[in-house]
Amino acid sequence: MQALAHKAYGEVRNRTADNRSIERALFRQITDAMIEAQDAKQSDPEKWANAISRNLDLWTLLATDLMHPENQLNDSLRKSLLELSIFVRRTSTEILGGSDGLADLIDINESIIIGLENSG
């Protein structure tokens, strides 16, 4: 699964210039997939599960980057984003287990996208 996120990241990277643009495009791509998959749980469970898994992979990569000693974000923002990644992991597991909550993951990603747009 993580290979899919790396592949998507590579595809987005080839189309954009700076890191913020790459991050924003990748979040947009995965968020759009979750939006499209919202109603596909019964009709196309593979599409639905794949969208959630890709988002989880993205957040796992983000958490890994946040923990890297060379990450240049301030400690407060790093901590907040790491806490969000924990929430995303827990919520994703619950959703895949049958709970509601996909809208929460979409809202989180939309907030990240807005933040990336406003910080660049």
ZAVEX-923585 format. One record per residue (C-alpha): residue in one letter; y, x, z. Coordinates in steps of 0.1 Angstrom, whole numbers, padded with zeros to 4 digits, always signed. Example, Ala and Ser with C-alpha at 12.3 -4.5 7.8 and 13.67 -1.06 7.14 Angstrom:
<recs>
a-0045+0123+0078s-0011+0137+0071
</recs>
This chain:
<recs>
m+0000+0000+0000q+0024+0028+0009a+0019+0041-0026l+0034+0009-0040a+0066+0015-0020h+0067+0051-0032k+0062+0039-0068a+0089+0013-0065y+0112+0038-0048g+0106+0062-0077e+0113+0035-0103v+0146+0025-0086r+0156+0061-0081n+0153+0068-0118r+0178+0040-0125t+0205+0048-0100a+0226+0078-0089d+0232+0080-0051n+0210+0074-0021r+0228+0042-0010s+0224+0027-0044i+0187+0036-0043e+0182+0020-0009r+0202-0011-0018a+0183-0016-0051l+0149-0011-0034f+0158-0036-0006r+0171-0060-0033q+0139-0057-0053i+0116-0063-0023t+0137-0090-0009d+0137-0109-0042a+0099-0106-0043m+0097-0122-0008i+0121-0150-0019e+0099-0157-0049a+0068-0156-0028q+0081-0179+0000d+0064-0209-0015a+0034-0191-0029k+0013-0189+0003q-0011-0216-0009s-0007-0213-0047d-0007-0175-0050p-0017-0159-0017e-0020-0125-0032k+0016-0125-0044w+0027-0138-0010a+0008-0111+0009n+0019-0084-0015a+0055-0092-0010i+0052-0090+0028s+0032-0058+0026r+0057-0042+0003n+0085-0050+0027l+0064-0036+0056d+0059-0004+0036l+0096-0002+0030w+0104-0005+0067t+0077+0020+0075l+0093+0045+0052l+0127+0037+0066a+0114+0043+0102t+0099+0076+0092d+0132+0087+0077l+0151+0076+0108m+0129+0097+0130h+0134+0128+0109p+0156+0154+0127e+0178+0158+0096n+0187+0121+0094q+0225+0120+0095l+0230+0085+0109n+0245+0083+0144d+0221+0078+0173s+0232+0042+0180l+0226+0030+0144r+0193+0049+0142k+0181+0032+0174s+0191-0002+0161l+0174+0003+0128l+0142+0016+0145e+0142-0015+0167l+0145-0037+0136s+0116-0018+0120i+0095-0026+0151f+0105-0063+0148v+0097-0063+0111r+0062-0048+0118r+0054-0073+0145t+0068-0102+0125s+0049-0092+0093t+0016-0090+0112e+0023-0125+0127i+0032-0139+0093l+0001-0125+0077g-0019-0140+0105g-0005-0175+0097s+0028-0178+0115d+0062-0187+0100g+0089-0161+0099l+0093-0150+0063a+0128-0163+0062d+0136-0140+0092l+0124-0110+0072i+0145-0121+0042d+0176-0125+0064i+0172-0091+0079n+0169-0075+0045e+0199-0094+0032s+0219-0081+0061i+0208-0045+0053i+0218-0050+0017i+0253-0063+0027g+0256-0033+0051l+0247-0009+0023e+0272-0025-0001n+0300-0023+0025s+0293+0013+0035g+0294+0028+0001
</recs>
